Amino acid sequence: MYLEKRGVPTSTVVSTAFLTHGHLAAKNLQMEALPLLVVPHPLNDLTPDEVRELARAAYPVVIEQLTGQGAQAPHTQVNFTHPASRHHTGEVSA
């Protein structure tokens, strides 16, 4: 957030569990409009392959945030279903 405040484009990533904290931190730094990239929580149990899958899903949003292309929503959810949720719903990864 500090780099963004100095005019350096950033992509601020938070997990769903810390979304409210991310918005409050941005507000405390007078950066209410800081767009956040939201990933599923928790991350610590992802395998290296699942982390790569998450990174591929997040990549387009990161590029948009770094280049200022497109409308910047207050937060953007990454299109990635946590593997634990897949097993719960019966969804199988490709």
Biopython code that builds the backbone (N, CA, C, O; Angstrom):
import numpy as np
from Bio.PDB.StructureBuilder import StructureBuilder

atoms = [
    (1, "MET", "N", (0.812, -1.189, 0.000)),
    (1, "MET", "CA", (0.000, 0.000, 0.000)),
    (1, "MET", "C", (0.864, 1.266, 0.000)),
    (1, "MET", "O", (0.490, 2.284, -0.581)),
    (2, "TYR", "N", (2.017, 1.187, 0.655)),
    (2, "TYR", "CA", (2.876, 2.375, 0.719)),
    (2, "TYR", "C", (3.423, 2.750, -0.656)),
    (2, "TYR", "O", (3.541, 3.932, -0.979)),
    (3, "LEU", "N", (3.759, 1.737, -1.469)),
    (3, "LEU", "CA", (4.238, 2.037, -2.820)),
    (3, "LEU", "C", (3.141, 2.685, -3.649)),
    (3, "LEU", "O", (3.381, 3.660, -4.361)),
    (4, "GLU", "N", (1.955, 2.145, -3.553)),
    (4, "GLU", "CA", (0.810, 2.696, -4.293)),
    (4, "GLU", "C", (0.585, 4.157, -3.897)),
    (4, "GLU", "O", (0.292, 4.999, -4.746)),
    (5, "LYS", "N", (0.722, 4.445, -2.617)),
    (5, "LYS", "CA", (0.536, 5.811, -2.134)),
    (5, "LYS", "C", (1.592, 6.755, -2.721)),
    (5, "LYS", "O", (1.353, 7.955, -2.852)),
    (6, "ARG", "N", (2.754, 6.207, -3.072)),
    (6, "ARG", "CA", (3.825, 7.008, -3.675)),
    (6, "ARG", "C", (3.731, 7.047, -5.198)),
    (6, "ARG", "O", (4.609, 7.602, -5.860)),
    (7, "GLY", "N", (2.667, 6.458, -5.759)),
    (7, "GLY", "CA", (2.462, 6.513, -7.191)),
    (7, "GLY", "C", (2.998, 5.317, -7.955)),
    (7, "GLY", "O", (2.970, 5.310, -9.185)),
    (8, "VAL", "N", (3.489, 4.298, -7.246)),
    (8, "VAL", "CA", (3.987, 3.081, -7.891)),
    (8, "VAL", "C", (2.827, 2.087, -7.959)),
    (8, "VAL", "O", (2.294, 1.694, -6.921)),
    (9, "PRO", "N", (2.429, 1.675, -9.167)),
    (9, "PRO", "CA", (1.309, 0.730, -9.276)),
    (9, "PRO", "C", (1.607, -0.578, -8.532)),
    (9, "PRO", "O", (2.710, -1.121, -8.604)),
    (10, "THR", "N", (0.601, -1.058, -7.828)),
    (10, "THR", "CA", (0.730, -2.320, -7.097)),
    (10, "THR", "C", (-0.531, -3.150, -7.300)),
    (10, "THR", "O", (-1.540, -2.669, -7.815)),
    (11, "SER", "N", (-0.447, -4.387, -6.889)),
    (11, "SER", "CA", (-1.613, -5.255, -6.814)),
    (11, "SER", "C", (-1.638, -5.788, -5.387)),
    (11, "SER", "O", (-0.775, -6.574, -4.995)),
    (12, "THR", "N", (-2.618, -5.363, -4.622)),
    (12, "THR", "CA", (-2.705, -5.739, -3.219)),
    (12, "THR", "C", (-3.590, -6.964, -3.095)),
    (12, "THR", "O", (-4.774, -6.926, -3.429)),
    (13, "VAL", "N", (-3.004, -8.054, -2.610)),
    (13, "VAL", "CA", (-3.692, -9.339, -2.534)),
    (13, "VAL", "C", (-4.058, -9.625, -1.080)),
    (13, "VAL", "O", (-3.217, -9.524, -0.186)),
    (14, "VAL", "N", (-5.314, -9.981, -0.856)),
    (14, "VAL", "CA", (-5.776, -10.397, 0.466)),
    (14, "VAL", "C", (-6.606, -11.659, 0.314)),
    (14, "VAL", "O", (-7.223, -11.886, -0.727)),
    (15, "SER", "N", (-6.616, -12.477, 1.356)),
    (15, "SER", "CA", (-7.499, -13.637, 1.330)),
    (15, "SER", "C", (-8.871, -13.202, 1.851)),
    (15, "SER", "O", (-9.001, -12.147, 2.472)),
    (16, "THR", "N", (-9.872, -14.011, 1.597)),
    (16, "THR", "CA", (-11.241, -13.667, 1.984)),
    (16, "THR", "C", (-11.348, -13.370, 3.479)),
    (16, "THR", "O", (-12.148, -12.529, 3.890)),
    (17, "ALA", "N", (-10.548, -14.053, 4.290)),
    (17, "ALA", "CA", (-10.597, -13.843, 5.733)),
    (17, "ALA", "C", (-10.100, -12.459, 6.128)),
    (17, "ALA", "O", (-10.428, -11.982, 7.215)),
    (18, "PHE", "N", (-9.320, -11.805, 5.279)),
    (18, "PHE", "CA", (-8.726, -10.516, 5.612)),
    (18, "PHE", "C", (-9.244, -9.371, 4.736)),
    (18, "PHE", "O", (-8.645, -8.295, 4.712)),
    (19, "LEU", "N", (-10.338, -9.590, 4.025)),
    (19, "LEU", "CA", (-10.869, -8.555, 3.139)),
    (19, "LEU", "C", (-11.277, -7.302, 3.920)),
    (19, "LEU", "O", (-10.924, -6.188, 3.535)),
    (20, "THR", "N", (-12.012, -7.481, 5.003)),
    (20, "THR", "CA", (-12.425, -6.333, 5.806)),
    (20, "THR", "C", (-11.202, -5.596, 6.340)),
    (20, "THR", "O", (-11.151, -4.367, 6.296)),
    (21, "HIS", "N", (-10.226, -6.332, 6.838)),
    (21, "HIS", "CA", (-8.995, -5.712, 7.338)),
    (21, "HIS", "C", (-8.285, -4.944, 6.222)),
    (21, "HIS", "O", (-7.766, -3.853, 6.456)),
    (22, "GLY", "N", (-8.259, -5.499, 5.023)),
    (22, "GLY", "CA", (-7.625, -4.822, 3.892)),
    (22, "GLY", "C", (-8.290, -3.491, 3.576)),
    (22, "GLY", "O", (-7.616, -2.490, 3.335)),
    (23, "HIS", "N", (-9.626, -3.489, 3.579)),
    (23, "HIS", "CA", (-10.358, -2.239, 3.331)),
    (23, "HIS", "C", (-10.107, -1.223, 4.447)),
    (23, "HIS", "O", (-9.939, -0.033, 4.181)),
    (24, "LEU", "N", (-10.083, -1.697, 5.694)),
    (24, "LEU", "CA", (-9.843, -0.785, 6.817)),
    (24, "LEU", "C", (-8.424, -0.228, 6.784)),
    (24, "LEU", "O", (-8.216, 0.953, 7.062)),
    (25, "ALA", "N", (-7.443, -1.069, 6.446)),
    (25, "ALA", "CA", (-6.058, -0.599, 6.346)),
    (25, "ALA", "C", (-5.936, 0.461, 5.256)),
    (25, "ALA", "O", (-5.273, 1.480, 5.448)),
    (26, "ALA", "N", (-6.572, 0.222, 4.115)),
    (26, "ALA", "CA", (-6.540, 1.202, 3.026)),
    (26, "ALA", "C", (-7.197, 2.508, 3.468)),
    (26, "ALA", "O", (-6.697, 3.592, 3.168)),
    (27, "LYS", "N", (-8.309, 2.402, 4.174)),
    (27, "LYS", "CA", (-8.995, 3.599, 4.658)),
    (27, "LYS", "C", (-8.117, 4.367, 5.638)),
    (27, "LYS", "O", (-8.052, 5.595, 5.577)),
    (28, "ASN", "N", (-7.437, 3.656, 6.546)),
    (28, "ASN", "CA", (-6.560, 4.307, 7.522)),
    (28, "ASN", "C", (-5.398, 5.033, 6.852)),
    (28, "ASN", "O", (-4.858, 5.989, 7.408)),
    (29, "LEU", "N", (-5.014, 4.585, 5.666)),
    (29, "LEU", "CA", (-3.936, 5.228, 4.911)),
    (29, "LEU", "C", (-4.485, 6.252, 3.908)),
    (29, "LEU", "O", (-3.761, 6.734, 3.038)),
    (30, "GLN", "N", (-5.783, 6.575, 4.047)),
    (30, "GLN", "CA", (-6.480, 7.492, 3.140)),
    (30, "GLN", "C", (-6.397, 7.018, 1.686)),
    (30, "GLN", "O", (-6.187, 7.809, 0.767)),
    (31, "MET", "N", (-6.569, 5.700, 1.505)),
    (31, "MET", "CA", (-6.530, 5.087, 0.174)),
    (31, "MET", "C", (-7.787, 4.241, -0.028)),
    (31, "MET", "O", (-7.702, 3.088, -0.452)),
    (32, "GLU", "N", (-8.941, 4.810, 0.275)),
    (32, "GLU", "CA", (-10.196, 4.054, 0.213)),
    (32, "GLU", "C", (-10.434, 3.409, -1.141)),
    (32, "GLU", "O", (-11.089, 2.370, -1.223)),
    (33, "ALA", "N", (-9.916, 4.006, -2.197)),
    (33, "ALA", "CA", (-10.157, 3.497, -3.549)),
    (33, "ALA", "C", (-9.156, 2.409, -3.969)),
    (33, "ALA", "O", (-9.205, 1.936, -5.104)),
    (34, "LEU", "N", (-8.251, 2.011, -3.066)),
    (34, "LEU", "CA", (-7.262, 0.988, -3.414)),
    (34, "LEU", "C", (-7.965, -0.313, -3.792)),
    (34, "LEU", "O", (-8.669, -0.890, -2.964)),
    (35, "PRO", "N", (-7.787, -0.790, -5.034)),
    (35, "PRO", "CA", (-8.428, -2.057, -5.416)),
    (35, "PRO", "C", (-7.702, -3.239, -4.780)),
    (35, "PRO", "O", (-6.472, -3.283, -4.750)),
    (36, "LEU", "N", (-8.470, -4.187, -4.276)),
    (36, "LEU", "CA", (-7.909, -5.379, -3.648)),
    (36, "LEU", "C", (-8.206, -6.598, -4.513)),
    (36, "LEU", "O", (-9.280, -6.717, -5.103)),
    (37, "LEU", "N", (-7.251, -7.480, -4.572)),
    (37, "LEU", "CA", (-7.395, -8.759, -5.273)),
    (37, "LEU", "C", (-7.650, -9.813, -4.201)),
    (37, "LEU", "O", (-6.797, -10.043, -3.343)),
    (38, "VAL", "N", (-8.809, -10.448, -4.242)),
    (38, "VAL", "CA", (-9.234, -11.348, -3.180)),
    (38, "VAL", "C", (-9.084, -12.803, -3.617)),
    (38, "VAL", "O", (-9.614, -13.221, -4.647)),
    (39, "VAL", "N", (-8.343, -13.565, -2.803)),
    (39, "VAL", "CA", (-8.127, -14.984, -3.065)),
    (39, "VAL", "C", (-8.787, -15.793, -1.949)),
    (39, "VAL", "O", (-9.007, -15.268, -0.857)),
    (40, "PRO", "N", (-9.105, -17.062, -2.210)),
    (40, "PRO", "CA", (-9.757, -17.883, -1.178)),
    (40, "PRO", "C", (-8.851, -18.092, 0.034)),
    (40, "PRO", "O", (-7.625, -18.070, -0.070)),
    (41, "HIS", "N", (-9.480, -18.291, 1.161)),
    (41, "HIS", "CA", (-8.770, -18.583, 2.410)),
    (41, "HIS", "C", (-9.145, -20.002, 2.817)),
    (41, "HIS", "O", (-10.297, -20.394, 2.631)),
    (42, "PRO", "N", (-8.235, -20.775, 3.357)),
    (42, "PRO", "CA", (-6.834, -20.505, 3.658)),
    (42, "PRO", "C", (-5.933, -20.838, 2.468)),
    (42, "PRO", "O", (-6.331, -21.554, 1.549)),
    (43, "LEU", "N", (-4.732, -20.311, 2.506)),
    (43, "LEU", "CA", (-3.749, -20.581, 1.453)),
    (43, "LEU", "C", (-2.710, -21.610, 1.888)),
    (43, "LEU", "O", (-2.091, -22.259, 1.046)),
    (44, "ASN", "N", (-2.517, -21.762, 3.187)),
    (44, "ASN", "CA", (-1.416, -22.585, 3.683)),
    (44, "ASN", "C", (-1.527, -24.064, 3.339)),
    (44, "ASN", "O", (-0.525, -24.778, 3.390)),
    (45, "ASP", "N", (-2.706, -24.539, 2.992)),
    (45, "ASP", "CA", (-2.848, -25.963, 2.685)),
    (45, "ASP", "C", (-2.847, -26.262, 1.182)),
    (45, "ASP", "O", (-3.093, -27.398, 0.776)),
    (46, "LEU", "N", (-2.571, -25.244, 0.355)),
    (46, "LEU", "CA", (-2.513, -25.473, -1.089)),
    (46, "LEU", "C", (-1.204, -26.159, -1.477)),
    (46, "LEU", "O", (-0.144, -25.860, -0.927)),
    (47, "THR", "N", (-1.299, -27.071, -2.421)),
    (47, "THR", "CA", (-0.096, -27.719, -2.951)),
    (47, "THR", "C", (0.582, -26.749, -3.933)),
    (47, "THR", "O", (-0.044, -25.779, -4.358)),
    (48, "PRO", "N", (1.834, -26.991, -4.294)),
    (48, "PRO", "CA", (2.485, -26.127, -5.285)),
    (48, "PRO", "C", (1.695, -26.033, -6.597)),
    (48, "PRO", "O", (1.620, -24.957, -7.189)),
    (49, "ASP", "N", (1.112, -27.132, -7.054)),
    (49, "ASP", "CA", (0.309, -27.096, -8.285)),
    (49, "ASP", "C", (-0.934, -26.226, -8.111)),
    (49, "ASP", "O", (-1.319, -25.504, -9.031)),
    (50, "GLU", "N", (-1.557, -26.291, -6.947)),
    (50, "GLU", "CA", (-2.738, -25.473, -6.690)),
    (50, "GLU", "C", (-2.375, -23.989, -6.592)),
    (50, "GLU", "O", (-3.149, -23.131, -7.015)),
    (51, "VAL", "N", (-1.200, -23.688, -6.036)),
    (51, "VAL", "CA", (-0.737, -22.302, -5.979)),
    (51, "VAL", "C", (-0.516, -21.774, -7.396)),
    (51, "VAL", "O", (-0.860, -20.631, -7.697)),
    (52, "ARG", "N", (0.056, -22.605, -8.262)),
    (52, "ARG", "CA", (0.244, -22.200, -9.664)),
    (52, "ARG", "C", (-1.109, -21.962, -10.339)),
    (52, "ARG", "O", (-1.262, -21.006, -11.099)),
    (53, "GLU", "N", (-2.077, -22.818, -10.067)),
    (53, "GLU", "CA", (-3.423, -22.647, -10.632)),
    (53, "GLU", "C", (-4.043, -21.329, -10.152)),
    (53, "GLU", "O", (-4.654, -20.606, -10.939)),
    (54, "LEU", "N", (-3.887, -21.024, -8.877)),
    (54, "LEU", "CA", (-4.384, -19.769, -8.315)),
    (54, "LEU", "C", (-3.678, -18.578, -8.964)),
    (54, "LEU", "O", (-4.323, -17.586, -9.302)),
    (55, "ALA", "N", (-2.371, -18.671, -9.136)),
    (55, "ALA", "CA", (-1.608, -17.584, -9.764)),
    (55, "ALA", "C", (-2.064, -17.357, -11.198)),
    (55, "ALA", "O", (-2.190, -16.211, -11.630)),
    (56, "ARG", "N", (-2.316, -18.436, -11.947)),
    (56, "ARG", "CA", (-2.806, -18.284, -13.323)),
    (56, "ARG", "C", (-4.168, -17.590, -13.341)),
    (56, "ARG", "O", (-4.443, -16.773, -14.220)),
    (57, "ALA", "N", (-5.014, -17.920, -12.367)),
    (57, "ALA", "CA", (-6.340, -17.299, -12.301)),
    (57, "ALA", "C", (-6.239, -15.817, -11.919)),
    (57, "ALA", "O", (-7.038, -15.002, -12.380)),
    (58, "ALA", "N", (-5.270, -15.473, -11.090)),
    (58, "ALA", "CA", (-5.120, -14.092, -10.616)),
    (58, "ALA", "C", (-4.371, -13.206, -11.602)),
    (58, "ALA", "O", (-4.526, -11.985, -11.572)),
    (59, "TYR", "N", (-3.569, -13.795, -12.467)),
    (59, "TYR", "CA", (-2.679, -13.046, -13.357)),
    (59, "TYR", "C", (-3.366, -11.918, -14.141)),
    (59, "TYR", "O", (-2.852, -10.799, -14.152)),
    (60, "PRO", "N", (-4.504, -12.170, -14.794)),
    (60, "PRO", "CA", (-5.132, -11.081, -15.565)),
    (60, "PRO", "C", (-5.511, -9.877, -14.695)),
    (60, "PRO", "O", (-5.386, -8.733, -15.131)),
    (61, "VAL", "N", (-5.968, -10.131, -13.478)),
    (61, "VAL", "CA", (-6.354, -9.032, -12.595)),
    (61, "VAL", "C", (-5.115, -8.278, -12.128)),
    (61, "VAL", "O", (-5.132, -7.050, -12.052)),
    (62, "VAL", "N", (-4.051, -8.993, -11.819)),
    (62, "VAL", "CA", (-2.799, -8.350, -11.408)),
    (62, "VAL", "C", (-2.319, -7.408, -12.509)),
    (62, "VAL", "O", (-1.935, -6.272, -12.230)),
    (63, "ILE", "N", (-2.340, -7.871, -13.751)),
    (63, "ILE", "CA", (-1.902, -7.038, -14.879)),
    (63, "ILE", "C", (-2.791, -5.804, -15.002)),
    (63, "ILE", "O", (-2.286, -4.700, -15.206)),
    (64, "GLU", "N", (-4.104, -5.977, -14.880)),
    (64, "GLU", "CA", (-5.023, -4.828, -14.943)),
    (64, "GLU", "C", (-4.699, -3.815, -13.852)),
    (64, "GLU", "O", (-4.681, -2.610, -14.100)),
    (65, "GLN", "N", (-4.441, -4.313, -12.640)),
    (65, "GLN", "CA", (-4.155, -3.404, -11.529)),
    (65, "GLN", "C", (-2.805, -2.710, -11.709)),
    (65, "GLN", "O", (-2.672, -1.533, -11.376)),
    (66, "LEU", "N", (-1.818, -3.411, -12.224)),
    (66, "LEU", "CA", (-0.490, -2.810, -12.396)),
    (66, "LEU", "C", (-0.442, -1.802, -13.535)),
    (66, "LEU", "O", (0.329, -0.843, -13.492)),
    (67, "THR", "N", (-1.266, -2.020, -14.554)),
    (67, "THR", "CA", (-1.225, -1.143, -15.724)),
    (67, "THR", "C", (-2.333, -0.095, -15.709)),
    (67, "THR", "O", (-2.341, 0.811, -16.542)),
    (68, "GLY", "N", (-3.267, -0.212, -14.769)),
    (68, "GLY", "CA", (-4.363, 0.744, -14.698)),
    (68, "GLY", "C", (-5.374, 0.569, -15.810)),
    (68, "GLY", "O", (-6.174, 1.469, -16.064)),
    (69, "GLN", "N", (-5.354, -0.577, -16.480)),
    (69, "GLN", "CA", (-6.303, -0.840, -17.565)),
    (69, "GLN", "C", (-7.633, -1.289, -16.979)),
    (69, "GLN", "O", (-7.676, -2.034, -16.000)),
    (70, "GLY", "N", (-8.692, -0.837, -17.578)),
    (70, "GLY", "CA", (-10.025, -1.249, -17.149)),
    (70, "GLY", "C", (-10.461, -0.538, -15.879)),
    (70, "GLY", "O", (-9.675, 0.144, -15.220)),
    (71, "ALA", "N", (-11.721, -0.715, -15.559)),
    (71, "ALA", "CA", (-12.267, -0.118, -14.346)),
    (71, "ALA", "C", (-11.728, -0.873, -13.142)),
    (71, "ALA", "O", (-11.659, -2.102, -13.151)),
    (72, "GLN", "N", (-11.351, -0.149, -12.123)),
    (72, "GLN", "CA", (-10.807, -0.756, -10.917)),
    (72, "GLN", "C", (-11.907, -0.866, -9.861)),
    (72, "GLN", "O", (-12.303, 0.133, -9.263)),
    (73, "ALA", "N", (-12.392, -2.080, -9.639)),
    (73, "ALA", "CA", (-13.412, -2.319, -8.626)),
    (73, "ALA", "C", (-12.770, -2.241, -7.240)),
    (73, "ALA", "O", (-11.561, -2.434, -7.114)),
    (74, "PRO", "N", (-13.565, -1.961, -6.192)),
    (74, "PRO", "CA", (-13.004, -1.912, -4.840)),
    (74, "PRO", "C", (-12.296, -3.211, -4.460)),
    (74, "PRO", "O", (-11.275, -3.202, -3.773)),
    (75, "HIS", "N", (-12.852, -4.311, -4.916)),
    (75, "HIS", "CA", (-12.158, -5.593, -4.774)),
    (75, "HIS", "C", (-12.635, -6.539, -5.872)),
    (75, "HIS", "O", (-13.785, -6.495, -6.310)),
    (76, "THR", "N", (-11.712, -7.392, -6.299)),
    (76, "THR", "CA", (-12.002, -8.348, -7.361)),
    (76, "THR", "C", (-11.693, -9.744, -6.853)),
    (76, "THR", "O", (-10.580, -10.023, -6.409)),
    (77, "GLN", "N", (-12.677, -10.609, -6.921)),
    (77, "GLN", "CA", (-12.535, -11.991, -6.482)),
    (77, "GLN", "C", (-11.848, -12.793, -7.591)),
    (77, "GLN", "O", (-12.258, -12.725, -8.750)),
    (78, "VAL", "N", (-10.817, -13.541, -7.242)),
    (78, "VAL", "CA", (-10.142, -14.398, -8.213)),
    (78, "VAL", "C", (-11.051, -15.578, -8.527)),
    (78, "VAL", "O", (-11.657, -16.156, -7.626)),
    (79, "ASN", "N", (-11.145, -15.935, -9.801)),
    (79, "ASN", "CA", (-11.958, -17.063, -10.229)),
    (79, "ASN", "C", (-11.198, -18.360, -9.946)),
    (79, "ASN", "O", (-10.607, -18.961, -10.843)),
    (80, "PHE", "N", (-11.229, -18.776, -8.673)),
    (80, "PHE", "CA", (-10.504, -19.965, -8.224)),
    (80, "PHE", "C", (-11.299, -20.571, -7.079)),
    (80, "PHE", "O", (-11.601, -19.896, -6.095)),
    (81, "THR", "N", (-11.632, -21.837, -7.211)),
    (81, "THR", "CA", (-12.341, -22.540, -6.147)),
    (81, "THR", "C", (-11.321, -23.295, -5.307)),
    (81, "THR", "O", (-10.529, -24.081, -5.827)),
    (82, "HIS", "N", (-11.353, -23.048, -4.011)),
    (82, "HIS", "CA", (-10.419, -23.714, -3.102)),
    (82, "HIS", "C", (-10.649, -25.224, -3.191)),
    (82, "HIS", "O", (-11.793, -25.677, -3.189)),
    (83, "PRO", "N", (-9.566, -26.004, -3.269)),
    (83, "PRO", "CA", (-9.702, -27.460, -3.396)),
    (83, "PRO", "C", (-10.577, -28.099, -2.324)),
    (83, "PRO", "O", (-11.292, -29.058, -2.614)),
    (84, "ALA", "N", (-10.539, -27.594, -1.098)),
    (84, "ALA", "CA", (-11.386, -28.156, -0.046)),
    (84, "ALA", "C", (-12.859, -27.975, -0.391)),
    (84, "ALA", "O", (-13.678, -28.840, -0.079)),
    (85, "SER", "N", (-13.204, -26.859, -1.032)),
    (85, "SER", "CA", (-14.581, -26.615, -1.455)),
    (85, "SER", "C", (-14.975, -27.526, -2.603)),
    (85, "SER", "O", (-16.128, -27.945, -2.704)),
    (86, "ARG", "N", (-14.015, -27.832, -3.472)),
    (86, "ARG", "CA", (-14.298, -28.719, -4.611)),
    (86, "ARG", "C", (-14.718, -30.088, -4.118)),
    (86, "ARG", "O", (-15.665, -30.680, -4.635)),
    (87, "HIS", "N", (-14.010, -30.588, -3.119)),
    (87, "HIS", "CA", (-14.325, -31.913, -2.594)),
    (87, "HIS", "C", (-15.674, -31.900, -1.892)),
    (87, "HIS", "O", (-16.402, -32.892, -1.892)),
    (88, "HIS", "N", (-15.993, -30.758, -1.294)),
    (88, "HIS", "CA", (-17.271, -30.618, -0.597)),
    (88, "HIS", "C", (-18.433, -30.594, -1.567)),
    (88, "HIS", "O", (-19.491, -31.156, -1.285)),
    (89, "THR", "N", (-18.246, -29.941, -2.721)),
    (89, "THR", "CA", (-19.333, -29.789, -3.688)),
    (89, "THR", "C", (-19.305, -30.858, -4.783)),
    (89, "THR", "O", (-20.231, -30.960, -5.589)),
    (90, "GLY", "N", (-18.233, -31.649, -4.801)),
    (90, "GLY", "CA", (-18.111, -32.663, -5.827)),
    (90, "GLY", "C", (-17.458, -32.155, -7.103)),
    (90, "GLY", "O", (-17.327, -32.902, -8.072)),
    (91, "GLU", "N", (-17.045, -30.880, -7.112)),
    (91, "GLU", "CA", (-16.372, -30.302, -8.287)),
    (91, "GLU", "C", (-14.978, -30.912, -8.409)),
    (91, "GLU", "O", (-14.275, -31.085, -7.413)),
    (92, "VAL", "N", (-14.597, -31.230, -9.616)),
    (92, "VAL", "CA", (-13.291, -31.802, -9.872)),
    (92, "VAL", "C", (-12.474, -30.812, -10.677)),
    (92, "VAL", "O", (-12.974, -30.222, -11.635)),
    (93, "SER", "N", (-11.195, -30.623, -10.287)),
    (93, "SER", "CA", (-10.366, -29.679, -11.042)),
    (93, "SER", "C", (-9.955, -30.283, -12.364)),
    (93, "SER", "O", (-9.871, -31.502, -12.512)),
    (94, "ALA", "N", (-9.697, -29.396, -13.339)),
    (94, "ALA", "CA", (-9.329, -29.836, -14.680)),
    (94, "ALA", "C", (-7.874, -30.205, -14.764)),
    (94, "ALA", "O", (-7.398, -30.598, -15.829)),
]
sb = StructureBuilder()
sb.init_structure("model")
sb.init_model(0)
sb.init_chain("A")
sb.init_seg("    ")
for serial, (resi, resn, name, xyz) in enumerate(atoms, 1):
    if name == "N":
        sb.init_residue(resn, " ", resi, " ")
    sb.init_atom(name, np.array(xyz, "f"), 0.0, 1.0, " ", f" {name:<3s}", serial, name[0])
structure = sb.get_structure()
